[in-house]
Amino acid sequence: MGGKHKGGKDGGPPARRLSDLLRLTPGEAVDLAAHDPRATPGGPRGKAAGRAATAALAEPLGGLQERLYAASTAGDTRRVLLVLQGMDTSGKDGTVKHVIGLFNPAGCRIRSFKEPTREELGHSFLWRVRRALPQPGEIGIFNRSHYEDVLVARVHDLVGHREIRRRYGQINRFERSLTDRGTTVVKVFLHISREEQRKRLLARLDTPEKHWKFSEGDLADRALWPDFHRAYETALTRCGTDAAPWYLVPADRKWYRDWAVSTLLRERLEALDPRYPPAGFDVAAAREQLLALG
C-alpha cells in the first residue's frame, strides 16, 4: 500500500486516512516512474471541490494550531515540522502560500534553504538546519531542507560519494533525535512530471511578473532531470523511516497538492490531540474581581 495509491490490504476498502495512501513504505525501494503525478488519491472530485475542501480546512487547522501553541504555555514541548521537497516548480512556494496561509503566522516558523553562505559552509551541513527548528508549540516549515545536501550536492558533485552516503545516516539520526524530543516530522515530496515542469517554466518566461522567479540555472537543472530523479529516489529510499516517513504528493494538479498537504497536517495534528491547559488561577475569583472593578 505504501505510496502506491491503492486500496486497503487484500483488496479491501481504501484506507481512511490520506497519510496511509500517500506514505512511502520505509525500507522499500522508491521508483518515481511508478507514481502518477496527476493522480488524486483520496481527493475531492475536481478542482472546484478541491479548492472548497481546502478552504474548509482553515477552521479546524487553525483550531488545532491554537491548541498546540496554548499547550506549550503549560510545558508541552511538542511541535510540528513540515519538510517540503521537490523538483524546481513542483510547488513548494505555492504550498507555503496556500496551505500555511491557513495558519496564524505568529505560530509558524518558515525557512527557505538556499545555497549555503560562507558562514554555513564552515559548519556541518545540519548546523543551519538546527538553528531553524520550530520551538515548542510552533509549526515549522522548511521550503527545501537538509535534503539539498544529498540532492544538489550529489547531482553537481559538490562532495564525494562516500560523504553523501555518510550524510544519509546523519539525516536519519538527526530526524530520529527530533521525534524523540517531541517533534512530529512531516516530510512531503511534491511529485511533478517533466511535461508539467516545462509548462510552468514557460509560464514564468511568458509572464513578465514571473520573470523574477526564473533563472538560467533552472534550465541547467532541467537538463539534469534524470540525475535529480535518481538522487530523489535514493534519498526517499534511504531516509524513509518509521520515525519520519516520506509522503509522496502528486503535484501536477495544484488544487490537489494544496488539499493533500493541508489534510496531512490536519491528520498529524489530530493525532497529537493538543489540549488547552487548565487555568492556573481561580477563575471564579478573577471574574468576581473584574465585575467589582466595573
C-alpha positions as a Markdown table, in Angstrom:
| # | Residue | x | y | z |
|---|---|---|---|---|
| 1 | Met | 0.0 | 0.0 | 0.0 |
| 2 | Gly | 2.7 | 2.5 | 1.0 |
| 3 | Gly | 2.7 | 5.3 | -1.6 |
| 4 | Lys | 1.2 | 3.2 | -4.4 |
| 5 | His | -2.2 | 4.9 | -4.2 |
| 6 | Lys | -4.2 | 1.6 | -3.9 |
| 7 | Gly | -6.9 | 0.4 | -1.6 |
| 8 | Gly | -6.5 | -1.4 | 1.8 |
| 9 | Lys | -4.8 | -4.7 | 2.4 |
| 10 | Asp | -6.0 | -7.8 | 0.5 |
| 11 | Gly | -8.1 | -5.6 | -1.9 |
| 12 | Gly | -10.3 | -4.2 | 0.9 |
| 13 | Pro | -11.8 | -0.7 | 1.1 |
| 14 | Pro | -9.5 | 2.3 | 0.6 |
| 15 | Ala | -7.6 | 3.5 | 3.6 |
| 16 | Arg | -9.5 | 6.0 | 5.7 |
| 17 | Arg | -6.6 | 8.4 | 6.2 |
| 18 | Leu | -4.8 | 10.2 | 3.5 |
| 19 | Ser | -1.5 | 9.6 | 5.2 |
| 20 | Asp | -2.0 | 5.9 | 4.7 |
| 21 | Leu | -2.4 | 6.4 | 1.0 |
| 22 | Leu | 0.5 | 8.7 | 0.4 |
| 23 | Arg | 3.0 | 7.2 | 2.8 |
| 24 | Leu | 6.0 | 5.6 | 1.2 |
| 25 | Thr | 6.9 | 2.4 | 2.9 |
| 26 | Pro | 10.2 | 2.7 | 4.9 |
| 27 | Gly | 12.8 | 0.3 | 3.6 |
| 28 | Glu | 11.1 | -0.2 | 0.2 |
| 29 | Ala | 12.9 | 1.0 | -2.9 |
| 30 | Val | 11.2 | 4.0 | -4.5 |
| 31 | Asp | 10.6 | 4.1 | -8.2 |
| 32 | Leu | 9.2 | 7.6 | -9.1 |
| 33 | Ala | 8.1 | 6.3 | -12.5 |
| 34 | Ala | 5.6 | 4.1 | -10.7 |
| 35 | His | 3.7 | 7.1 | -9.3 |
| 36 | Asp | 1.4 | 9.2 | -11.5 |
| 37 | Pro | 2.0 | 13.0 | -10.9 |
| 38 | Arg | -1.6 | 13.8 | -12.0 |
| 39 | Ala | -3.2 | 11.3 | -9.7 |
| 40 | Thr | -5.6 | 12.5 | -6.9 |
| 41 | Pro | -5.7 | 9.6 | -4.4 |
| 42 | Gly | -8.3 | 10.1 | -1.8 |
| 43 | Gly | -9.0 | 13.6 | -3.1 |
| 44 | Pro | -12.2 | 15.6 | -3.8 |
| 45 | Arg | -13.8 | 15.3 | -7.2 |
| 46 | Gly | -12.3 | 18.0 | -9.3 |
| 47 | Lys | -10.7 | 21.4 | -8.9 |
| 48 | Ala | -13.7 | 23.4 | -7.6 |
| 49 | Ala | -14.5 | 20.7 | -5.0 |
| 50 | Gly | -10.8 | 20.5 | -4.1 |
| 51 | Arg | -10.4 | 24.3 | -3.5 |
| 52 | Ala | -13.6 | 24.3 | -1.5 |
| 53 | Ala | -12.4 | 21.4 | 0.7 |
| 54 | Thr | -9.0 | 23.2 | 1.3 |
| 55 | Ala | -10.8 | 26.4 | 2.3 |
| 56 | Ala | -13.0 | 24.4 | 4.7 |
| 57 | Leu | -9.8 | 23.1 | 6.4 |
| 58 | Ala | -8.9 | 26.6 | 7.6 |
| 59 | Glu | -11.0 | 26.5 | 10.7 |
| 60 | Pro | -10.0 | 23.0 | 12.0 |
| 61 | Leu | -6.4 | 23.6 | 11.2 |
| 62 | Gly | -6.4 | 27.0 | 12.9 |
| 63 | Gly | -8.1 | 25.5 | 16.0 |
| 64 | Leu | -5.5 | 22.7 | 16.2 |
| 65 | Gln | -2.6 | 25.1 | 15.8 |
| 66 | Glu | -4.0 | 27.3 | 18.6 |
| 67 | Arg | -4.4 | 24.3 | 20.9 |
| 68 | Leu | -0.8 | 23.2 | 20.1 |
| 69 | Tyr | 0.5 | 26.7 | 21.0 |
| 70 | Ala | -1.7 | 27.0 | 24.1 |
| 71 | Ala | -0.4 | 23.7 | 25.4 |
| 72 | Ser | 3.2 | 24.9 | 25.1 |
| 73 | Thr | 2.5 | 27.6 | 27.6 |
| 74 | Ala | 1.9 | 24.9 | 30.2 |
| 75 | Gly | 5.1 | 23.0 | 29.4 |
| 76 | Asp | 4.0 | 20.8 | 26.4 |
| 77 | Thr | 7.2 | 20.7 | 24.3 |
| 78 | Arg | 5.6 | 19.1 | 21.2 |
| 79 | Arg | 5.9 | 20.8 | 17.8 |
| 80 | Val | 5.5 | 20.0 | 14.1 |
| 81 | Leu | 8.0 | 20.3 | 11.3 |
| 82 | Leu | 6.8 | 20.2 | 7.6 |
| 83 | Val | 9.6 | 19.5 | 5.2 |
| 84 | Leu | 8.8 | 20.3 | 1.5 |
| 85 | Gln | 11.0 | 18.9 | -1.2 |
| 86 | Gly | 10.5 | 18.5 | -4.9 |
| 87 | Met | 11.9 | 19.4 | -8.4 |
| 88 | Asp | 12.0 | 23.0 | -9.5 |
| 89 | Thr | 8.4 | 24.4 | -10.0 |
| 90 | Ser | 6.9 | 21.5 | -8.0 |
| 91 | Gly | 5.0 | 24.0 | -5.9 |
| 92 | Lys | 6.9 | 24.4 | -2.7 |
| 93 | Asp | 6.3 | 28.2 | -2.6 |
| 94 | Gly | 2.7 | 27.7 | -3.6 |
| 95 | Thr | 2.2 | 25.2 | -0.8 |
| 96 | Val | 3.6 | 27.7 | 1.7 |
| 97 | Lys | 1.3 | 30.4 | 0.4 |
| 98 | His | -1.9 | 28.4 | 0.1 |
| 99 | Val | -1.5 | 25.9 | 2.9 |
| 100 | Ile | 0.5 | 27.7 | 5.6 |
| 101 | Gly | -1.7 | 30.7 | 4.9 |
| 102 | Leu | -4.5 | 28.8 | 6.7 |
| 103 | Phe | -2.5 | 29.1 | 10.0 |
| 104 | Asn | -1.8 | 32.0 | 12.3 |
| 105 | Pro | 1.6 | 33.2 | 11.1 |
| 106 | Ala | 2.5 | 34.1 | 14.7 |
| 107 | Gly | 2.7 | 30.3 | 15.5 |
| 108 | Cys | 4.7 | 29.4 | 12.3 |
| 109 | Arg | 8.4 | 29.4 | 11.7 |
| 110 | Ile | 9.1 | 29.4 | 7.9 |
| 111 | Arg | 12.6 | 28.9 | 6.5 |
| 112 | Ser | 13.7 | 28.7 | 2.9 |
| 113 | Phe | 17.0 | 27.0 | 2.4 |
| 114 | Lys | 19.1 | 28.3 | -0.5 |
| 115 | Glu | 22.7 | 28.0 | -1.4 |
| 116 | Pro | 24.8 | 27.9 | 1.8 |
| 117 | Thr | 26.5 | 31.0 | 2.8 |
| 118 | Arg | 30.2 | 31.1 | 3.6 |
| 119 | Glu | 29.5 | 31.0 | 7.3 |
| 120 | Glu | 27.2 | 28.0 | 6.9 |
| 121 | Leu | 29.8 | 26.2 | 4.8 |
| 122 | Gly | 32.2 | 26.5 | 7.7 |
| 123 | His | 29.9 | 24.1 | 9.8 |
| 124 | Ser | 28.3 | 20.7 | 9.4 |
| 125 | Phe | 25.5 | 20.7 | 6.8 |
| 126 | Leu | 23.0 | 20.2 | 9.6 |
| 127 | Trp | 24.2 | 23.3 | 11.5 |
| 128 | Arg | 21.9 | 25.8 | 9.7 |
| 129 | Val | 19.0 | 23.4 | 9.9 |
| 130 | Arg | 19.2 | 23.0 | 13.7 |
| 131 | Arg | 19.1 | 26.8 | 14.1 |
| 132 | Ala | 15.9 | 27.0 | 12.1 |
| 133 | Leu | 13.9 | 24.3 | 14.0 |
| 134 | Pro | 10.5 | 25.2 | 15.5 |
| 135 | Gln | 10.1 | 25.9 | 19.1 |
| 136 | Pro | 7.5 | 24.1 | 21.4 |
| 137 | Gly | 4.0 | 24.9 | 20.2 |
| 138 | Glu | 5.2 | 26.1 | 16.8 |
| 139 | Ile | 4.7 | 24.7 | 13.3 |
| 140 | Gly | 7.9 | 24.9 | 11.3 |
| 141 | Ile | 8.0 | 24.8 | 7.6 |
| 142 | Phe | 11.2 | 24.0 | 5.6 |
| 143 | Asn | 11.0 | 25.1 | 1.9 |
| 144 | Arg | 13.8 | 22.8 | 0.8 |
| 145 | Ser | 15.8 | 21.5 | 3.6 |
| 146 | His | 18.8 | 19.4 | 4.7 |
| 147 | Tyr | 18.0 | 17.1 | 1.8 |
| 148 | Glu | 19.5 | 19.6 | -0.6 |
| 149 | Asp | 22.8 | 18.3 | 0.8 |
| 150 | Val | 22.2 | 14.8 | -0.6 |
| 151 | Leu | 20.4 | 16.0 | -3.8 |
| 152 | Val | 22.1 | 19.1 | -5.2 |
| 153 | Ala | 25.4 | 18.1 | -3.7 |
| 154 | Arg | 25.2 | 14.6 | -5.3 |
| 155 | Val | 24.0 | 15.7 | -8.8 |
| 156 | His | 26.5 | 18.6 | -9.0 |
| 157 | Asp | 29.4 | 16.5 | -7.5 |
| 158 | Leu | 29.9 | 19.1 | -4.7 |
| 159 | Val | 31.1 | 16.4 | -2.3 |
| 160 | Gly | 32.3 | 12.8 | -2.8 |
| 161 | His | 30.1 | 9.7 | -2.9 |
| 162 | Arg | 31.4 | 8.5 | 0.4 |
| 163 | Glu | 30.4 | 11.7 | 2.1 |
| 164 | Ile | 26.9 | 11.6 | 0.5 |
| 165 | Arg | 26.4 | 8.1 | 1.9 |
| 166 | Arg | 27.5 | 9.2 | 5.3 |
| 167 | Arg | 25.0 | 12.1 | 5.2 |
| 168 | Tyr | 22.1 | 9.7 | 4.7 |
| 169 | Gly | 22.9 | 8.2 | 8.1 |
| 170 | Gln | 23.4 | 11.6 | 9.7 |
| 171 | Ile | 20.0 | 12.7 | 8.4 |
| 172 | Asn | 18.3 | 9.6 | 9.8 |
| 173 | Arg | 19.9 | 10.0 | 13.2 |
| 174 | Phe | 19.1 | 13.7 | 13.2 |
| 175 | Glu | 15.4 | 13.2 | 12.4 |
| 176 | Arg | 15.1 | 10.4 | 15.0 |
| 177 | Ser | 16.5 | 12.7 | 17.6 |
| 178 | Leu | 13.8 | 15.3 | 16.6 |
| 179 | Thr | 11.0 | 12.8 | 17.0 |
| 180 | Asp | 12.4 | 11.5 | 20.3 |
| 181 | Arg | 12.2 | 15.1 | 21.6 |
| 182 | Gly | 8.6 | 15.6 | 20.6 |
| 183 | Thr | 8.8 | 16.9 | 17.1 |
| 184 | Thr | 6.3 | 15.5 | 14.6 |
| 185 | Val | 8.2 | 15.4 | 11.3 |
| 186 | Val | 6.0 | 15.5 | 8.1 |
| 187 | Lys | 8.2 | 15.1 | 5.0 |
| 188 | Val | 6.5 | 15.7 | 1.7 |
| 189 | Phe | 7.8 | 15.1 | -1.7 |
| 190 | Leu | 5.9 | 17.1 | -4.3 |
| 191 | His | 5.9 | 14.9 | -7.4 |
| 192 | Ile | 5.5 | 16.6 | -10.8 |
| 193 | Ser | 6.0 | 15.4 | -14.3 |
| 194 | Arg | 8.7 | 16.7 | -16.7 |
| 195 | Glu | 6.0 | 18.0 | -19.0 |
| 196 | Glu | 4.3 | 19.9 | -16.2 |
| 197 | Gln | 7.6 | 21.5 | -15.2 |
| 198 | Arg | 8.1 | 22.6 | -18.8 |
| 199 | Lys | 4.7 | 24.3 | -18.8 |
| 200 | Arg | 5.4 | 26.0 | -15.5 |
| 201 | Leu | 8.8 | 27.2 | -16.7 |
| 202 | Leu | 7.3 | 28.5 | -19.9 |
| 203 | Ala | 4.6 | 30.4 | -17.9 |
| 204 | Arg | 7.4 | 32.1 | -16.0 |
| 205 | Leu | 9.1 | 33.1 | -19.2 |
| 206 | Asp | 5.9 | 34.3 | -20.8 |
| 207 | Thr | 4.7 | 36.3 | -17.9 |
| 208 | Pro | 6.8 | 39.5 | -17.1 |
| 209 | Glu | 5.5 | 39.4 | -13.5 |
| 210 | Lys | 7.1 | 36.0 | -13.1 |
| 211 | His | 10.5 | 36.7 | -14.6 |
| 212 | Trp | 12.0 | 37.1 | -11.1 |
| 213 | Lys | 11.1 | 33.5 | -10.4 |
| 214 | Phe | 13.2 | 32.3 | -13.3 |
| 215 | Ser | 17.0 | 31.8 | -13.5 |
| 216 | Glu | 19.2 | 30.3 | -16.1 |
| 217 | Gly | 20.1 | 27.7 | -13.6 |
| 218 | Asp | 16.6 | 26.3 | -13.9 |
| 219 | Leu | 17.5 | 25.3 | -17.5 |
| 220 | Ala | 20.7 | 23.7 | -16.4 |
| 221 | Asp | 18.9 | 21.7 | -13.7 |
| 222 | Arg | 16.2 | 20.6 | -16.1 |
| 223 | Ala | 18.8 | 19.1 | -18.4 |
| 224 | Leu | 19.8 | 17.0 | -15.3 |
| 225 | Trp | 16.2 | 15.8 | -14.7 |
| 226 | Pro | 17.2 | 12.0 | -14.8 |
| 227 | Asp | 20.0 | 12.7 | -12.4 |
| 228 | Phe | 17.8 | 14.5 | -9.9 |
| 229 | His | 15.2 | 11.8 | -10.1 |
| 230 | Arg | 17.7 | 9.2 | -9.3 |
| 231 | Ala | 19.0 | 11.3 | -6.4 |
| 232 | Tyr | 15.5 | 11.7 | -5.1 |
| 233 | Glu | 14.7 | 8.0 | -5.4 |
| 234 | Thr | 17.8 | 7.2 | -3.3 |
| 235 | Ala | 17.0 | 9.9 | -0.7 |
| 236 | Leu | 13.4 | 8.8 | -0.4 |
| 237 | Thr | 14.5 | 5.2 | 0.0 |
| 238 | Arg | 17.5 | 5.7 | 2.3 |
| 239 | Cys | 15.8 | 8.3 | 4.5 |
| 240 | Gly | 12.3 | 7.0 | 4.8 |
| 241 | Thr | 11.9 | 5.7 | 8.4 |
| 242 | Asp | 9.1 | 4.7 | 10.8 |
| 243 | Ala | 10.0 | 7.8 | 12.9 |
| 244 | Ala | 10.0 | 10.1 | 9.9 |
| 245 | Pro | 8.4 | 8.6 | 6.8 |
| 246 | Trp | 8.0 | 10.3 | 3.4 |
| 247 | Tyr | 4.7 | 11.2 | 1.9 |
| 248 | Leu | 4.6 | 11.4 | -1.9 |
| 249 | Val | 2.0 | 14.0 | -3.0 |
| 250 | Pro | 1.2 | 14.1 | -6.8 |
| 251 | Ala | 1.6 | 17.7 | -7.6 |
| 252 | Asp | 0.7 | 18.3 | -11.3 |
| 253 | Arg | -2.7 | 19.4 | -10.1 |
| 254 | Lys | -2.1 | 22.4 | -7.8 |
| 255 | Trp | -5.5 | 22.1 | -6.1 |
| 256 | Tyr | -4.9 | 18.5 | -5.1 |
| 257 | Arg | -1.4 | 19.4 | -3.8 |
| 258 | Asp | -2.8 | 22.1 | -1.5 |
| 259 | Trp | -5.7 | 19.9 | -0.3 |
| 260 | Ala | -3.4 | 16.9 | 0.3 |
| 261 | Val | -0.7 | 18.8 | 2.3 |
| 262 | Ser | -3.4 | 20.5 | 4.3 |
| 263 | Thr | -5.1 | 17.2 | 5.0 |
| 264 | Leu | -1.8 | 15.5 | 6.0 |
| 265 | Leu | -1.2 | 18.3 | 8.5 |
| 266 | Arg | -4.6 | 18.0 | 9.9 |
| 267 | Glu | -4.2 | 14.3 | 10.4 |
| 268 | Arg | -0.9 | 14.7 | 12.1 |
| 269 | Leu | -2.2 | 17.4 | 14.4 |
| 270 | Glu | -5.3 | 15.5 | 15.3 |
| 271 | Ala | -3.1 | 12.5 | 16.2 |
| 272 | Leu | -1.2 | 14.8 | 18.6 |
| 273 | Asp | -4.5 | 15.9 | 20.1 |
| 274 | Pro | -3.2 | 19.0 | 21.8 |
| 275 | Arg | -5.3 | 20.3 | 24.7 |
| 276 | Tyr | -6.0 | 23.8 | 26.1 |
| 277 | Pro | -4.2 | 23.9 | 29.5 |
| 278 | Pro | -6.4 | 24.4 | 32.7 |
| 279 | Ala | -6.4 | 27.8 | 34.3 |
| 280 | Gly | -3.6 | 28.3 | 36.8 |
| 281 | Phe | -5.7 | 30.7 | 38.8 |
| 282 | Asp | -9.1 | 30.9 | 40.5 |
| 283 | Val | -11.4 | 31.7 | 37.6 |
| 284 | Ala | -14.5 | 32.5 | 39.7 |
| 285 | Ala | -12.5 | 34.8 | 41.9 |
| 286 | Ala | -11.0 | 36.6 | 38.9 |
| 287 | Arg | -14.4 | 37.0 | 37.3 |
| 288 | Glu | -15.8 | 38.4 | 40.6 |
| 289 | Gln | -13.0 | 40.9 | 40.9 |
| 290 | Leu | -13.4 | 42.0 | 37.3 |
| 291 | Leu | -17.1 | 42.7 | 37.8 |
| 292 | Ala | -16.3 | 44.6 | 41.0 |
| 293 | Leu | -13.9 | 46.8 | 39.2 |
| 294 | Gly | -16.7 | 47.9 | 36.8 |
